[in-house]
Amino acid sequence: MDELKMFKIEEKFSDTEDLYRYLQKNVDFIGKSIGVQIQKPIKSKPFCITGKEKITERNILFFATKTPFPENLSELIVLAGAFDVDIIVYFLPKVNVTQLESLNWLKKICNDDTQFIISEADF
């Protein structure tokens, strides 16, 4: 099983909505950063953004929140289930070892087609 993919966005954002606007304007950059061709446009939903991969049409979830880690992980799981996603791009202000271990464990219990990508972004 692959390890979690990670990338960092160097921009500073005022809040999650500002980050989401950035994602929508920079779909190609985000796609290159995560190694996925993303169909345009990606769509704003309550609490997240969704999209599709161009070639396979797998569902993608882009999720960022300032809620403390344990609570936002359960939010992420609910949204991933609600939108039946195969690729999860999870934005955290600061990534630490505890979060990575939790996400690696979650990845292990998911099916092999589920892809987890973590991004550090200042929001």
C-alpha positions as CSV (number, residue, x, y, z in Angstrom):
1,M,0.0,0.0,0.0
2,D,1.3,3.5,-0.9
3,E,2.2,6.0,1.7
4,L,0.2,9.2,2.1
5,K,1.1,11.8,-0.6
6,M,1.9,15.2,0.8
7,F,2.5,18.7,-0.6
8,K,2.6,22.2,0.8
9,I,1.0,25.5,-0.5
10,E,3.3,28.4,0.3
11,E,0.5,31.1,0.1
12,K,-1.1,32.5,3.2
13,F,-4.9,32.5,3.4
14,S,-7.2,34.5,5.6
15,D,-9.6,31.6,6.1
16,T,-10.8,28.3,4.6
17,E,-13.0,30.2,2.1
18,D,-10.0,32.1,0.9
19,L,-8.1,28.8,0.5
20,Y,-11.1,27.3,-1.4
21,R,-11.2,30.3,-3.8
22,Y,-7.5,29.7,-4.4
23,L,-8.1,26.0,-5.2
24,Q,-10.8,26.9,-7.7
25,K,-8.6,29.4,-9.5
26,N,-5.5,27.1,-9.5
27,V,-7.0,23.7,-10.4
28,D,-4.0,22.9,-12.7
29,F,-1.4,23.7,-10.0
30,I,-3.3,21.6,-7.5
31,G,-3.6,18.7,-10.0
32,K,0.1,18.8,-10.7
33,S,0.8,18.9,-7.0
34,I,-1.3,15.8,-6.3
35,G,-0.5,14.0,-9.5
36,V,-4.0,13.9,-10.8
37,Q,-5.7,15.6,-13.8
38,I,-8.7,17.4,-12.4
39,Q,-11.8,18.2,-14.5
40,K,-12.8,21.9,-14.5
41,P,-14.6,23.4,-12.8
42,I,-14.4,22.1,-9.3
43,K,-17.6,22.8,-7.2
44,S,-18.1,24.4,-3.9
45,K,-20.3,22.4,-1.5
46,P,-21.1,23.0,2.1
47,F,-17.9,22.6,4.1
48,C,-15.8,21.4,1.1
49,I,-15.1,21.4,-2.6
50,T,-15.6,18.4,-4.9
51,G,-14.4,17.5,-8.3
52,K,-13.6,14.6,-10.6
53,E,-10.5,13.2,-12.1
54,K,-10.4,13.7,-15.8
55,I,-9.4,10.2,-17.0
56,T,-11.1,7.9,-14.5
57,E,-13.8,10.3,-13.3
58,R,-13.0,9.2,-9.7
59,N,-14.6,11.6,-7.2
60,I,-12.3,14.0,-5.4
61,L,-12.9,15.8,-2.0
62,F,-11.0,18.9,-1.1
63,F,-11.5,19.5,2.7
64,A,-10.0,22.2,5.0
65,T,-11.2,23.3,8.4
66,K,-9.8,25.0,11.5
67,T,-11.7,22.7,13.8
68,P,-9.3,20.7,16.1
69,F,-7.9,17.5,14.5
70,P,-10.0,14.7,16.1
71,E,-13.3,16.5,15.3
72,N,-12.3,17.5,11.8
73,L,-11.3,13.9,11.0
74,S,-14.8,12.8,11.7
75,E,-16.2,15.6,9.5
76,L,-13.8,14.5,6.7
77,I,-15.1,10.9,7.0
78,V,-18.8,12.0,6.9
79,L,-18.1,14.2,3.8
80,A,-16.1,11.5,2.0
81,G,-19.0,9.1,2.5
82,A,-21.6,11.6,1.5
83,F,-19.9,12.4,-1.8
84,D,-18.7,8.8,-2.4
85,V,-15.1,10.0,-3.0
86,D,-12.1,8.0,-4.1
87,I,-9.5,10.8,-3.7
88,I,-9.3,12.8,-0.5
89,V,-7.2,16.0,-0.4
90,Y,-7.0,17.1,3.2
91,F,-5.7,20.6,4.1
92,L,-4.2,21.1,7.5
93,P,-2.6,24.3,8.9
94,K,0.3,22.3,10.3
95,V,0.9,18.5,9.9
96,N,2.3,16.6,12.9
97,V,3.2,13.0,13.5
98,T,0.0,12.1,15.4
99,Q,-2.1,13.3,12.5
100,L,0.0,11.4,10.0
101,E,-0.2,8.2,12.0
102,S,-4.0,8.5,12.3
103,L,-4.4,9.1,8.6
104,N,-2.0,6.3,7.7
105,W,-4.2,4.0,9.8
106,L,-7.4,5.3,8.1
107,K,-5.8,4.7,4.7
108,K,-4.9,1.1,5.6
109,I,-8.6,0.3,6.5
110,C,-9.9,1.8,3.3
111,N,-10.0,-0.1,0.0
112,D,-6.9,0.1,-2.2
113,D,-8.5,2.5,-4.6
114,T,-8.9,5.3,-2.0
115,Q,-6.2,7.8,-2.3
116,F,-5.2,10.2,0.6
117,I,-3.3,13.4,-0.1
118,I,-2.3,15.8,2.7
119,S,-1.5,19.4,2.2
120,E,-0.1,21.9,4.6
121,A,-1.6,25.3,4.0
122,D,-1.6,28.4,6.2
123,F,-5.3,29.4,6.7
